Amino acid sequence: MLQNFGIWQIALILVIVLLLFGVGKLPQVGKGMGQAINEFKSAIDVKGKKSDSDTGDKDDDNDDAKSS
């Protein structure tokens, strides 16, 4: 669906955003979006590492016990 966006559609969206937020607030909006994306990525990384280490250790221990 995103492949159907052309340069004119993207330009129109940018103009609408510029009209809604104004030139003065665009840096603040961009900064807020960047911080939100970084927090989201770090939350996913922490959760992924935590669940991988928890499930990986338990599975490895169970496999060792079954084979012994």
C-alpha positions as CSV (number, residue, x, y, z in Angstrom):
1,M,0.0,0.0,0.0
2,L,2.9,2.4,0.7
3,Q,4.3,1.6,-2.7
4,N,1.4,3.5,-4.3
5,F,2.4,6.8,-2.8
6,G,3.9,9.2,-5.4
7,I,6.0,12.3,-5.0
8,W,2.9,14.5,-5.3
9,Q,1.0,12.6,-2.5
10,I,4.0,12.9,-0.2
11,A,4.4,16.6,-1.0
12,L,0.7,17.2,-0.3
13,I,1.0,15.4,3.1
14,L,4.0,17.6,4.0
15,V,2.2,20.8,3.1
16,I,-0.8,19.7,5.2
17,V,1.5,19.0,8.2
18,L,3.2,22.3,7.7
19,L,-0.2,24.1,7.7
20,L,-1.4,22.2,10.8
21,F,1.7,22.6,13.0
22,G,3.3,25.7,11.6
23,V,7.0,26.3,11.0
24,G,7.8,27.0,14.6
25,K,6.5,23.7,16.0
26,L,7.9,21.4,13.3
27,P,11.3,20.9,15.1
28,Q,9.4,20.1,18.4
29,V,7.2,17.6,16.6
30,G,10.2,16.0,14.9
31,K,12.1,15.8,18.2
32,G,9.1,14.3,20.0
33,M,8.6,11.7,17.2
34,G,12.3,10.8,17.3
35,Q,12.3,10.3,21.0
36,A,9.1,8.2,20.8
37,I,10.7,6.0,18.1
38,N,13.9,5.6,20.2
39,E,12.0,4.6,23.3
40,F,9.9,2.2,21.4
41,K,13.0,0.5,19.9
42,S,14.7,0.3,23.2
43,A,11.6,-1.2,24.8
44,I,11.5,-3.8,22.1
45,D,15.2,-4.6,22.4
46,V,15.0,-5.0,26.2
47,K,11.9,-7.1,26.0
48,G,13.4,-9.3,23.3
49,K,16.7,-9.8,25.1
50,K,14.8,-10.6,28.3
51,S,12.5,-13.1,26.7
52,D,15.3,-14.7,24.7
53,S,17.5,-15.2,27.7
54,D,14.6,-16.5,29.8
55,T,13.3,-19.0,27.3
56,G,16.7,-19.9,25.9
57,D,18.1,-20.9,29.3
58,K,15.1,-22.9,30.3
59,D,15.0,-24.8,27.0
60,D,18.7,-25.5,27.2
61,D,18.4,-26.9,30.7
62,N,15.4,-29.1,29.8
63,D,17.2,-30.5,26.8
64,D,20.2,-31.4,28.9
65,A,18.1,-33.1,31.5
66,K,16.2,-35.2,28.9
67,S,19.3,-36.3,27.1
68,S,21.1,-37.3,30.3
